[in-house]
Amino acid sequence: MARFFIDRPILAWVFAIFISLAGLIALPFLPVAQYPKVAPPQLSITTSYPGASPQDIYQGVTRQIEEELNGVEHLSYFESTSDTSGAMTITATFAAGTDIDQASVDVQNAIRRVEPRLPQSVKDQGITVEEASSGFLMFISLTSTDGKTDEVALGDYLNRNVIGELRRLEGVGRAQLFASQRAMRIWIDPDKMVGLNLTASDISAAISAQNAQVAAGQIGAAPNPISQDLTATVLVKGQLTDIKEFGDIVLRANADGSNVRLRDVARIEEGSESYSFSTRLNGQPSGAIAIQLSSTGNAVNTSNLVKAKMEELSRFFPDGVEYSVPYDTSPFVSASIEKVAHTLAEAVALVFVVMLIFLQSFRYTIIPTLVVPVALLGTLAVMFAAGFSINVLTMFAMVLAIGILVDDAIVVVENVERLMAVEGLSPKEATKKAMRQITGAILGITLVLSCVFVPMAFFPGSTGIIYRQFSLTMVVSILFSAFLALSLTPALCATFLKPIKGHHEKKGIAGWFNRNFDRLTGRYARTVEGLAKRSWRVMAVYVALLVGLGYLFVNLPSSFVPDEDQGFLIVDVQGPPEASRNRTVASLESIEAIFKKEPAVANVVAIQGFSFSGQGPNAALVFVTLKDWAERGAGNSVQEISNRANMQLFGLKDATSFALSPPPIEGFGTTNGFTFRLQDRGAKGQAALTEAAGMLIGKASQNPIIAGIRPEGMPDSAQLVLVIDREKANTFGVAFADINSTITANLGSSYVNDFPNSGRMQRVIVQAQDKSRLQAEDLMKLNVRNASGGMVPLSSFAVAEWQKGPAQIVGYNGYPSVRISGAPAPGYSSGAAIVEMERLASELPDGFGFEWTGQSLEELRSGSQAPFLFGLSILFVFLLLSGLYESWSIPLSVMLVVPLGVIGCVLAVMSRDMSNDIYFKVGLIAIIGLSAKNAILIVEFAKDGFAEGKSLMDAAIEGARLRFRPIIMTSLAFTLGVVPLAIATGPSAASQNAIGTGVLGGMISATVLAIFFVPVFFVFVLRLLRTKRPETVNEEAPAGQEPATVTSPT
């Protein structure tokens, strides 16, 4: 193949140009993302059981659905919440790669099977199944610049004019309004109603009757007399449109001609449909929309579409209203990719410098350099065809590939240069001879480096997706590199290089470098000779190194992926169970003041009434966005700001709050750290489960390995139980249905019907005024009409009792559970924290179990897969080399070098207090191939020398001496190519450091140790296995050319 392109250099250029064009065409169409879709797909099942307690919802609704879910295909796990608001949510998580549309159909079929057994009110409410997403992509906030537009007006404008536009955008999975549209609020006064003998039901009935659409029909409509010439629609204004008209509603006409109107017993206003949420931007009231990404959406593209749409809509905003995007996760994605792109350019520059130092000629250096852009562009074309995106994984693969890409070309150029200098051949003849000598080595190196990554591409689950994106990018770039090394590189060597004389004839720095390097090569050869003569002692040292490596590897802390500074943090706020909205807002003001003192903070978005733990007046969530990484200065990373904030947040008296980093991979929970589920597997009851959770959290909070341990969810809260004496109620002639409707309308709210308001139908809601529903005594004063028309207070047949009960019941995989989160203490890994939590949980009483979920579950799965993955990669390399060399002993001498590279990986990672995470494993796989590559370069020449009649010792020493210079050059080029990864700062720095550190350390040890150990391995193994000398067969060559030597071991 090489000879073909040497004689046809233009064709080699044509192939390279076609490859480059394919990549350039594909580049604009490749999506940009932080990660591929790593998180497993999820479905959310929601319904409502109005008025039911959490226990009733869990037993009567949640458990029924959960039992049917167990039979759904590809379901990994599910979690449910049932709370005091009557809401029930089940989040079902499926195996990675599951068709979410088919999964949705399967879940809906399961629900249909259980639906007949559910309460009627649940069936009336309906059960919704939709895609779930755990995190928010961005927030859009609307604020009033002049203070004339209140929260209700802002929320109403968002609901009317903005949220629908955003929901239609590509990539938007869900747009959630953290505000409320307007509604006609009827605030009734129970005291006035008693004097006029009216109930809430009377008011609702009057509104329904007098605020109604009338379908009046037409005059002159068919059938009609033949003389009828006119047809017209009859319009009757049945619906009321403003406060005055609602106030004029007649509740009762008295016999004396007077009327009781709605305004006599109620205050009427256009208020908010719901008072569950309120939002604040930098301490000021606002309306907000949270955008969640769809399962197929791209963060960067979707964010850009949302911003463009908001800019378009802002032209129609009322005066004094403006929008902002105070929270957006997509800049981190763009900044991460940009940072890795800079790292890529730095790696290319460093590799170029190394090649220039060793090759000492721009002509010689430019040839390997040309390979890099061509191979990378070809890789981009294949990525586009495979449906990949430009993400940190594929970019990391490209950075690591740079050193490998120039490897093959350097081997070609260096060998051509050596033959021209030593044997005085012309460039073309030197290239032909060089390619005959090293084509086998290039193919061997290519196959080894490719096959070492192949097992990674076939692993299942979320971890497999990470491996797949990285491995396929590496394999494709390596294959392109090999193709170019056998086509473009020899063609360029034959046509672009000029004849040279010996190395020592160079003057100046180049001559000095060559003379000294030759002396170093001579000393190296003598050292190798001495070691080879003492092979048994060297092998004893090798065994000792293996023992030390095993000890270090076992004690290396583990984790899933490193936490990143993504440019924002999240504060989870939870007030006391009985805290009102006002107390929670006061706590939010204190939290805002804490972050206002931080110079690196750009915006603070606070949501009252909502948190990832649940909903309620005592819950809140704060999103803190930081300034750009370059603007912050030292000491202002996310972790450092979180630590400072937490010191002050822990001092808040009326709320429990934590500042947390978001998860490094979107979709694996809502914050970083571990996610633990304590389960009641022995039917001990909710009280016992809560007690066991308290014991576990208490022990964990005193453990030095665990930090920030906390329960997730709403704590037990005060509950007012109304105990109704049904016999007394019957004695008074009061129906239970009337008691129900009275309580619901006064304390909750009663949705009556709709009214037209500025072109939109909005709700009419009846509820008691605030001062009439503040205390338990107010409840007991409510009156119910009996069968004879009299008014009977609730206190006549009911008593109110206070108790404490669960505000929320959590289920995990069908068992009542408690959600517990935490993080490893400084200096410990998440793997160590997981092991410690499992140990503490094993000390709990019998009947309680546990499971991991989210990122913690993926970490455990990836850790269990790693030994098999490493073993499979090593086996693939060994089998491939065995087939390539038709020998079992020669590949064994190559594979013995692998632990020498692993030693450097482990030591480098431990020296920087890093852990055994996904990136470390990826780097370790790369080091397996790269270690074998250096060994192949020596063994290939040693094998040929042995076949030509040299002794094992002489063949090994000569192979090591001849390949010393290219090994040092290629290894140094690769090592410096990953230095930018190992020392990166800013966006995605943690991930870059994680992969760069391991590979850097591994490459250093694989080079420094391998150049001494590999010749010893060759001699030791072939002597030990008594390998016979290969037979040498000279193939007949065309006239004027040297015969090719083919060796085959016997």
N, C-alpha and C positions, 0 to 999 in steps of 0.2 A: 504493500500500500504506500509506504513512504517513497519507494523508488518511483512509483507512478506519479506522485505529485512533485518529486524533485525534477522530473522531466517535463512537467506541465505546471509551472508556477502560476500562470494566469488562472488556470482552473481552480487552484487552491484559493486564490484571491476571490474568485467568483463565489465559491462556497462560503467563505467568511463574510462576504458582503451580503449574501442572501440571509445568513443567520442573523447578522446585525439588523438588517431591514425588518425581519420578522419581530425582533425585540422592540425596535423603535415604534413599529405600528401597534404592538400590543400594549406598550407602556401607558398611553393615555387612558386606556380602557380598564386597566387593573384597579380595582377598588382599594382604598386605603383603610386599614383598621389596626387597632392595637393588637388584637388577637383574632384568630379565626373563631368561628362559633364553637367555643370549647365547652361552655356550660350545657348540661343536658336540657332537652326541651321540657317545658312544664305546662300543665293545664290547671286552671283555677275553676273550682266548682263553688258557686255561691247561691244562697237562698236566705230566706228570712222566716222566722217563726215569731210573729209579733206577740209580745207579752210573756213569752216563755222565759224561764230561768235558764242559765247555762247548763245546769244538770238535765233539765227536761229536753233542751235542744240536743245535747250530746247523746242521750239515751234514745230519744224518739226519732231523731233525724240523722245526726252525724254517723252514729254507729251503723245504722241501717245501710247507708250509702257505702261506708268503708268496707263492710263485709262483701258487697258486690264488686268493689274495685279490685279485690284480691285476685280476681280471675282475668283482669285485663292484661293483654299481651305487652311485653317489654316494659312493664311498670317496675321501676327501681324502688321507690319508696313514696309515702304520702304523709302529709301532716295536716291536721285540722285545728280550727279554733272555733269555739262556740262562746259567745259573750252575752252580757246583760242587755245589749241593744236588740237582741233577737237575731243578730246576724250569724250566719254559719259560713265558713270558708274552708274548703279542702284544697290544698295545693298538691297535685300529683306530679311527680318527677319521673321521667322516662329515661331509658338508656340512650346514650348519645347515638345519633344517627337515626332515631325513630322518626317515622313519618308522622308529624304532629297532626295532620289532617285525619289520617286513619285512626290515630290514637283518640282524637276527639270523637269520632264516630263510635269507637268502642266504648268510651266512657259514657256517652249519651245512651247507648244501648243498655249498659249496666244500670243507669239511673232509671230507665223505663221499666226494668224488671222489678225494681224496688219501690217505684212510685205508688203502687196501690196500697202499700203498707204505711205510707207517710201520713201525718195529720192533714186534714182538709185545708187548713189555713196555709200550710206550706205549699200544697198543690196550687192553691189560688194565687200565691205570690209568684210561683214559677221557679224553676231551677236553671241557672245560667252556667254554661260551660264556655270558657274562653281561654286564649293563651295568657299565660302569666309571665310577669317580669318582675324581678325583685328590686331593681334599682331604677333611678331616674336619670335620664340622659341630660335634661336641662330644665330650667325654670324660666318662664316668661312672667315678668311682674309689670303690673300697671299701677302707676302712682299719680297722685294729683300734685301738680307743681304749685298751685295757688291755694290749696286747701279747701276749695269749694266743692269738690267731689268726694263723697264719703265712700266707705268700704262697700256698702250695698250697691251704690251706683257703679263703682268700678267692677264689682262682680257681675252685675247685670249686663254691663257693656261687654265684658269678656264672653259671657254666655250667649249673648245675642249675635255678636259680630266677629268673634275671634276663634273660639274653640272649634266650631264647625269647619272653618277654613283649615285649621291645623290638622284636624283628624283626617282630612282627605289627602294629606301629603304622603308621598312614598316614604316608607321606612318608619312612620309613626304607628306604633302598636296601640298606644292608649294615650289620650290626653285627659288628665284628671284636673278638674276645677277645684282649687282650694279657695273658694269663695261661694257666693250664692246669688242666684237671680232674685228679682223682686217677687213678692207675693202680696196679696191683699190679706193683711193680718187683722183678725177680729179678736181683740183682747177683751174678753167678757169679764164682768164683775159679779162674782157669785152672790155677794151680799145684796146687790140691787135685784138680782134675779129671784132671790127668795121672796122679797117683798112683793114682787109682781107675779109670783107663782109660775116662774119659767125655769126650764131646764136647758142644758146644753143641746139636748136632742131637739127641743123646740126651735132653737136658733138655727141649727143645721138644716132642719126641715124647711124653715122659712126661706133660708138662703137658696136651697136647692129649688124651691118652687118659684122664686121670684128672680133668680139669676139663671135663666135657662134659654137655650136656643129654641127657636120656634120654626118648625118647617111648615110654613103656611100654605104652600102650594101656589097655584096660579088661577087667575080668572080667565075664562074663555078657553080653558084647556079641553082637549078632546076627551070623550065624545061631546060634541056641541052641535047646535042647529047649523044648517048649511049657510044661514045668513050671518053667522058670527065672523067678524072680520079681525077682531083684536084678541091677542093673547098677551098677558103680562104677569110677571112674577110678583107675588105679594110679599112684602117685607114687614116683619114685626120685630121691633127692638125688644128682644127678650133678655139679652145679657146686659148687665150693668158694667160701667166702664170707669167710674171714679169713686172717690171716697164719699162724696155727697150722696150719690145714688145708692150706695150700699147703706149709708146711714139712714136713708128714707125707707128701708125695708120694713114693712109692717109685720110685727110679731103677733099682735092681737088687736082686734077691733072690739072696743068695749060697747056695752049696750047704750051708754050715754053719748055715743058718737065720737069719743076720744079714741086715740090709737096709741099703742105702745110700739115704738120703733126701735130699730137696732141701735141707733145712737144713744138711746136712753139707758141701755144696759152694757154698752161696750164702747171701747175706744178703738177707732178704725184708722189704719195707716197702711201706706205702701211700705212694708218692711222687707225683711229678708225671708226667703223661703226656709232657710235652715240657719241655725246659729251654732252648728257643730264645729265649724272651722273659722279661724281667722288667720290672716297672714301679715307679716311685717317685713319690711325691707329696710335694713339699717336703722331700725327703731321707729319707722314710720308705717302707718297702716297702708296696706296695698291689697290688690287682688292678684292672684297667681294661678298659672296653669303649669302643671308638671307634665313633661313629655317622657313617655317610656318608649323604648325602641321595640320594633317588631322583631320576630325571630329571624327574619330575612333582611332586616334593615342594616344599613351601614351608618355608623355613628357620625362620621365626618360629613357624609353627603346629607344625611337627615338634618343635622344641625345647620348646615348651610341653607337647606331648603326652608327650614323654620325661620331663620333670620331674614332671608329674602322675603318671605311672605309677611313677616311682621313689619318690615320696612315698607312694603307695599300698602299694608293696612293702616299704617300710622298716618298716612296722608289724610285719612278720613276721621281721625280721632277728634273728639270734642276739644275745644280750647282748654288749656290747663291740664291736659292728660298726656302722659308720655309713657313709653314702654322701656324696659331694660332687660338684659339677660344676665342676671346676677350670678347664675350658677349654670355651668356648661362643662361637661366632662370631655367634650371632643378636643379642646385645645391640647390636652395631655397626649391624645393619640397623635395629632399632627406634630407636636413637639418631639415626641418619642421617635417617630419615623425620621424627622429631620435630624435629630441627634445621631441616630444610627447611620444615616446617610453621610454625616460629617465623619463619623468613625470609619466608614467605608473608604472615604477619600483619604483620610489620614493613613489607613492601612496600605492603600495603594502607593502612597508617597514613600512610606517607610520601606516597603518591599523594593521599590525602585532604587532607593539609596543603597540597600544591601547588595543588590545585583550589580550596581555600578561599581561598588567597592571591589567586588570579587572579579567581575568581568573586565573592568577597567577600560571600557569602550562603550561609547554611546550606541554604536551599531549593534554590539552584542547585547546591550541592555534593552534596547527598544523592541527586540524580537519577542522576548517573554512578556514584556509589558503589553504588547498588542493583543496578546491572548486574553488578557483580563476583560476588557470591554466586550470583546466578541463572545466569550463564553457566558458572561453575565447577561448580555442581551439575548442570547439564545435561551438562557434559563428563564428569563421573563416571558418569552414567547410560549414556552412549555407551561409555565405557571398559569398564563391566561387560558390556554387550552384545557388545563386541568381544573379550572374554576377556583384557583387560589387567589389570595389577595396579597398586597404588599403590607406585611405586618411585621412586628418585631421578631417573630420566629424566622420568617423567610429572610429578613434582612440580616439577622445574626448568622444564618447559614451562609449568606453571601460574603459576610466579613470573614468568617472562618475559611471559606472556600478560596479566598484570594491567594493565601500562601500555597494552597494546593494547586491552584490554577497555574501558577508560574513554575511549580515544581517540575512538571514534565518538560516544559519548554527549557527550563534551566539545565536539566539533565542532558537534553539534546545539544544545546548551545555549548555547554561546558565540554562535552565529549568531542564535538566538532573542533572547538578551539584547541583542545589538548592534542588531537591528531594532527592538526595543521602545524602546531608548534613543535611537537616531538618528531613527527614523521615527514614534515614538509610537504604534505598533500595540498592540492588545490581545494578551494571551498566545496566544490561539487563532489570531488572524490572523497574528501574527508567526511562530508555529510552522508554519502552512501555507506562508507565503512562504519561510521558512527551509528547509523540507524540499524545496520546488521547486528551490531554489538548490543544495543540497548532497547530494541523494539520489544524483546521479551520482558525486560525489566519494566518498561512503560506499561505494557499490557498487564503484567502481574500487579504492579502498584495500582493501576486503575481498577482492576477487578477487586482487589483487596479493599481499597478505600470505598468502592461502591457497595460491595456485598456486606460490609460491616454495618452499613446504615439500613440495609433492606429489612431486617427483622423489625426495626422500629416502625415501619410503615404498615405493619399488619396487626398492631396491637389494638384491642377494642377500647371503647370508652373514651372519656374526656382526655385522659392522659395519652391515649393513642392518637387523638387528633393533634395534640402538641407535637408528639414524636413524628407524625406523618408529614406535617407541613415542613418541619426541619429536614427530615431525612430525604424526602423526594427532591427538595431544592438542592441539597448537597449532592445527591447522586447525579442529577441532571447536569449540574455545573461540572462535576468531575468527568462525566462522559464527554461533554463538549471539550473539556481541556485535553483529554486523551486524543480525541479526533483531531483537534488542532495541532497537537504535538506530532501526530503522524501525517499531517497534511500541510498546513500553513507554515509551521515552524521549520521543517526541513526545506521547504521551498524557499523560504526567506534566507536560510543559512546558505543555501547553494547559490543564490543570486545576489544577496545583499552584503555578505561578508567579503572581506579582502584577505588575501594570503598574509600570513604572519610568520615571524621567526620565533625563536625560543623566548620563554618568559624572562630569562635573565638579561636579555638585550634591551628590556625596557628601562628607561631612566626615571629619576625622580622618585616620587612617592610610590608609584605603581611598581617600579623595580624593587624598591625597598620592601614593599608589602609582599611581593612574590618570593623574594629571597628568604625573608623571615618565615613565611608560611611554609616554604619547602623545608626549612630547618625544623619547623614544628611538626611537619608530616614525617620527617625522618625519626624524630624522637618518639612520635606516636607509634610508628611501625615497630620500633625497638621495644616499646612498652607492651604492645600487643603480643610480640614474640615471647616476652618474659611471662606474661599472663597465660598464654596458651600452653607453655611448658609446665605451668602449675595449675592445670585446669581443674583438678580435684579440689584444691584450696579455693579457687575462685567460685566453684559451684557450692562450696560450703558457705561462703559469704553470701551467695545468691539465696540459699535456703534461709539464712538468718534474716536477710532482707524480706523474704516472703513472710516469715513469722511476724516481724515487726509491722509489715503492711497489714496483715490480718488483724492484729491488735488495734491499730489505728483506725482501720475501716469500720470495725465493729463498734468502736466508741465515737464515731463521727456522728454528731447530732443530725437529725433529719427534719425536713419540712417539705411543703408542697412547692410553692414559689415564693420568692422574697417579696416583702412588702415594698411598695413603691411610693414615692412622694408624687402623688397625682395632682397636686395643686389645690386640694380642698380637703376638708375634714367634716365629720358629722358629729353632732352632739345629741345624744338621746336624753330626753328630759322626762322625768316622771315625778309628779307631785304626790302627796299623800292620797290614799284611796278616796277620801271624802273631800278632796280639794275642789273648789269651784273654778270656773273659768277665770275669774278675776285673780285668784291666787297664782294660777299658772302663768298668766300674763305678767304678773309682778316678777315671777322667777325669770321669765324670758328677758325682762328689762335688765335684770342683774347680769344675766349671761351676755347680753349684748354689750353691756358696759365693760365686761372683762375683755372681750375681743376687740373692742374699740381702742383699747390701749396698745394693741399689737400693731406695730407699723407695717407688718407684712400682710395684714388682712385687707382685702379689697372690698368684699361685700359679706353681709350676714343676712340670710333669709331664714325667718322663723315661722313655723306652722304650729298653731295651737289647736289641739283637738285630735292630732294625728301623730302616730309614731310607728316604727316598725314592730313594736311590741303589741300594739292595739290602738283602739280609738276611745276617746273619752275626754271629759273636760280637764282631767289631770294629766293628760299626755301632750307632749310637744316634741318637735324635731327641729333642729337648727342646722342649716348647711352654711359652712364658713368657707368662702372662696378666697384663696391667697393670690397675691400678686404674681407676676411672671417670675420664674426661677431666677432670671438674671437680675431682677430688681430687689430681691429680698435681702441679700447679704448673708453673712455667716450667722449661724445660730438660729436660723428661721426656717428649718425644714418642717414638714408636717408633723413629724414625730416630736421635735423639740417644742413646737408651739402647742401641741397636744399636751405634752408633759407639764408645761407652764400653766396652761389653762386648767388642767385637772387639779393642780394644787389649790386653785381658787374655787373651782366648781365643787370640790369636796366640802368646802366650807359653807355652801348654801344651806340655809336652815329649813327651807320649805320645799325642797325638791332634791331628788337624787339624779345626778347627771354625769355623763361621761363623754369626753371628747375622744373620738375614735377615727382611725384611718379607714377609708373604704376598702373593700376586698380588692386584691390585685387583679383578679379576673372577674369581669362583670358576669353576674348570674349565679355565683357561688355565695349566696347570702347577701347581707347588706353592710356588714363591717368585716374588718380583718379579725384574726384570732381564731380560736377553735369554737365549734358548735356541737354541743353535747345534749343528748336527750335522755333524761332519767325516766324510766317507765315503771308503771305499776303492773307487774306481770302476775301478781298473786291475788288480785282483786282485794287489795287492802283498803281501798277507799281513798277519796280525795284528801281527807285530813291526814291520813298516814303518809300519803305521797308528798304532801306539802312539808310534813315534819322531816321526812327523809331527805328532801331537797335542802332544807335548812341545815341539817347535819352535814351534808356533803359540802355545801357552800361554806359553812363555818370552818371545816377542816381545810378546805382548799385556800381560804383567805389567809390562813396562817402558814401555808406551805411556801417555802422560798422559791420553788420552781414556777409557781403560778401567780399571775397578776391580773387585776381587774375582773375577778370572778363575780358574776352577777346573774340573777335570774332574768330571763326575757319573758315579757308578758305582763299583764295587768295583775297587780296583787289583790288579795282578798279585800273586799270593800264593805263599808257599812250598808246594810240593807234594811229597809223598813217593811216588815211583813204585816199585811192587813189580814187579820183573822176574822172572817165573817161567820157569824152565828146564823146559819141558814134557817134554823127553826124560828128565830126571832124575826128574821127578815120576812119570812112567810107570814108570820103573825101580823106584821105591819103592812102586809100586802105589797111588798117590794119584790120585783122580779130580778133575778140575778143578771139578766141581760141589761137591764136598766142601770144596775150598779156598774157593770163593765163600761158601758158607754159614757157614763158620767165621769168616772175616773180617767178614762182615756182622753176625753175631750178637754178636761180641765188641766191635768198634769202633763200629759203628753201633748198631742195636738191632733186635731181632726181635720183631715183634708175633705172639703165639701165638694167643690167642683172648680171650674176654671172661669177666668174672665179675660176679655180681650184688652191688651195693654200695649199700645204703640205697635200694632201689627203682630203681636205675639200673644199666644194664650198662656196665661200664668195662673197659679193656684190661688184658691181662697181657703184660708186655714183658720180654724177656730181654736182658741186656747185661753185659759184663764190668765188674767193679768199677773205680772210678776209678784206683786205683794200678796196675792191670794194663794201662792203655792211655795212659800218659803220654809214652813215648818210642818211637823207632823200634825200639829193642832189645826193647821189650815186644811189638811186633808180630811180630818174628822168633821169639819164644819160643812163639808159639801153635802148638798141635799139631793135626794132622789124622790121622784114622784111615785106615790103608791097607786094601787088599783082604784082608789076612790078619789084620786086627784089631789090628795094632800102631799105636803113636802115633809120628808123624813130625813133627818141628818144621819150621816154614816155612824156617828157615835152611838146611835140608838141600838145598833145591832152588830157593831164591829169594834175591835180593839186593835191598836197599832203596837207592834213589838219590834225593838231593834235587835239585829243580830249581824254577825260578820260572816260573809260567805264568798265563794269564788266569783269574781267578776268575769272570769274567762276560764274555760276548760280547754286544754290542749291535748290532742291525740297524735301519736306518732306510730305509724304502721299498725293501727288498730288497738293500741294500748293507751290509757290515760297517761299523760306525760308532763314533765316540767322542762321547759327550755332553759338551758344554762349556757352562758357564753363566758369567755375569758381569753387570756393571752398568756404567752410565756413571759416570765419575768426577764428583765435585762440580763443578757449573758446565757440564756437558755433558748433552745429551739422549740418550735411547735411540736416536733416529735417527742421531745422530752416531756412537755406539758401533757400531751395525749397519754403517754405511758403513766404519768403520775395520776391523772384523773381516773384512769382505769383501776389503778391500785387503790385509790381512795374509795371508789364506788364498790369495789369488792368487799370492803369492810362494812357495808350497810347491812341491815337485817335481811333475812331471806324474803323473797317475794318481789324484790326490786331488781330490774335489769337496766341496761343502757344500750344506746346505739349512737353512732356518729352520723352526721349529715353534712351536706354542703361540701365546702372545701376540705374539711377534716376527713370526710369519707374518701374523697379523691386522693388525698395524701396517703391514706392507708392503702388504698388500692394500688397506687403507683409504686409504693415501697415494696409491696408483695410481688409486683411484676418484675422489679429491677433485676434480681438474681437470674431469673430465666432469660431476660433480655440480654444481659451481659454474656451469659453462657452461650446463647444462641449465636450472638455475633462472633464470638471467638470460634465456635464450631464451624460457622460458615467460612470464615477466613481459612481455617485449617484445611477443610475439605477442598476449597478452591485451589489452594496452593498445592495440595496433594495431587489434584488432577493436572495442574499446570506443569509441575515438575515430574509427574509420574513417579512419586517417591513419598514415603511416609516419614522418613528421617529428616530430610531437608526442611519441610514445613515445620516440623517440631522444633528445629533449631531457630526458626524464625519466630514461632509463637512464644518461646520462652522469654522474649524481650517485652511482652505486654505488661507484666507486673512492674517493670522498671518505669514505664510511663505512668502507671497508676500511682506509684509512690509519690511522684511529684504533684499529681492532682490532689491527693489527700493532704499532703503537707502544706501546699499553697492555700487550700481552702481553710484548713485548721489555723494557719498563721493569721488569717484575717477574720477569724471567728465566724466563718460562714458555715452553712449546713449542707447536708446531702439532699438537695432538692432536684426538681426536674431539670434545671439547667446544668447542674453538676453531672447528672446522669447522661445528658446529651453530650457534654464535653468529654465524659469518660469514654463513651462510644467512639467519639472522634479520635481520642488518644489511642485506642486499640488499633485503629487503622493506621494512624500516623507512626506509631511505634513499629508496626510490622513493615511499613514502607521503608524506614531507614535500614531495617535488617535485610530487607529484600535487596537493596542496592549493594550491600556487602556480599550477601550469600550468592547472588546471581553471578558475580565475578569470581568468587571463590569456587563455585561449582564448576564453572568453565575451566578454571585453572586446574582443578582436580581431574577433570575429564581429559585435559591435554597432557597429563602425565606427571604433574607436580604432586608432591606429598600433601597430605591434608594440612600440615602446619604451614608449608610454604604457600599453598593456595589461599588459605585464610588470611595470612599476613599480606600477601600481594593484593587480594581483593579489598582488604581494609585500607591499604595504602592508596590504591587507585581511586577509591570512592570517598576518601576522607574529605577532600575539598568540596565536591558537590553536596555531600551530606551536611557539612557545616554551613555551606551557602544556603541550601534549601531550608534547613532547619532554622537558621537565623532569620531568613526572610519570613517564614511562617510565624516564628516567635514574635518578631517585631510587629507583624501584621495584626496580632491579637492584643498587643500592649494597649492600644486605644480603648479596647473593650474593658480591660482590667482596671484602667485608671479613669474611666468615664465619670463625669459628674452631670447633675441636672436631670432632666426627664429620662425615665427608664434606666437610670444609672444603676440601680440595684440589680436589675436583670442583666445588664451588660457586665457588671462586675462579677456576678455569679458565674456566668459562662466563661468570661475571659480569664478569671483567676485560675480556675481548674485547668483549662487548656494550656495556659501559659506555664504553669508549674509542671504539668505533665509533659509538655514538649521539651522543657529544659532538661528534666531528668531522663526522658526517653532519648535525648541526644547525647548528653554527657555520659550517661551510663552505658547506653547501647553501643557506642563506638568501641568500648573496651570489652563489653561482655559478649557481643554477637560473634566475633571471631572465635572466642572460647567456646560458645555454644555450638558453633559449626564443627569444631574439632572434637569436642566432647561427645556430642550426640552421634556423629558418624562413626567414631571409634567404638562407642558403647554398643551401637546397633550393628557394628561390623559391616557397614555399607560398602559394597564393592565399587570399584572404579567404573564410571560410566563408559560405555563404548562410544567412540567418536566416528561419525560417518561424514565423509566429505561429499556434499552434493555437487554435481557438475554444474558449473556456472557458465553463463554466456561468455563469448570471447571477449577478452580485454578486462574481465572482472574477476575479483577474487572469489574463490569458492566459499560458500556459507557453511559454517560448522554447526552440526546438529548433534546434541548429546542426549543420551537416554540411559538413565541409571538401570543397572540390572538388579 
